[in-house]
Amino acid sequence: MPDAYLVGDPDGLSPLLTELRDAVARELHAQLALRAERLELADVPEVAYQVTLRIDELLSRRGGRSRGRHSPA
């Protein structure tokens, strides 16, 4: 991703990675709010699943088609 610096992006991330970072941050924030700002080890698989769904939504919007478990067989 060295080209990200050439286009003036201060954090050095491509637009896609910036969107992914933001989607993950939004979902983690939502999950922590649901769990009284405490994440138990047993909750990690569910949180990871929810983050994956958020990323799938983002990639579906960008690519125009669904990915993962929602894609046609």
N, C-alpha and C positions, 0 to 999 in steps of 0.2 A: 503493500500500500504506500510506497514512497510517493506516488503521484498525488496522493491526497494533500500533501504539503504544498505541492506546486499550484494547487487551485485555491490556496488560502484558507484551508480548513484548519483551525488552530489545534484541534485535538488529534489531527492526523488520521482520522477515520474517513473511509469512503461514505457517501450518502447512505448506502445500504447498511453498512455497519453502524452508522449513527442511528438509523431507524431501528435496527435490531437492539442496540443498547437501550434506546428509549423504551421500546416495547417490554424488554426484560425488566427494566427499572419500574415501569408502571405496574406490571404484574406483581413483582416482589412487594412493592408498596401496598398494593391491594391485599395481597395475602397476609402481610404483616398486620394490616389494619383489621382483617378478619380474625386474626389470632392474638389479639391484644399485644401486638408488637413483640411477640415471642414465637420463635419457630422451634418446635420440638423436632428431634431427630426423626421420629416416626412420621412427621408431616412432610419430610423432604420429598418422597416420591410424588405425593399429590401436588406439591408446589412445582416440582419439575414438570409434571404433566400439564399444569395450567400455563406455565411459561411456554411449553412446547405448543400449546394451542394458540397462544398469543402470537408466537412467531409464525405459525401456519397461517393465521389470519393476515398477518403483514405480508408474507410472501404471496399469498393468494391475491391480495389487492394489487401487488406490484406486477405479478405475472399474468393476471387475468384468468387464472384457473386455480382450482384447489389442489393442494398437495397432501401427502401423508394418507391417513386413513379415509379421507374424503374423496380421494381421486378415483376415477373410474377404473374398473378392473381390466 
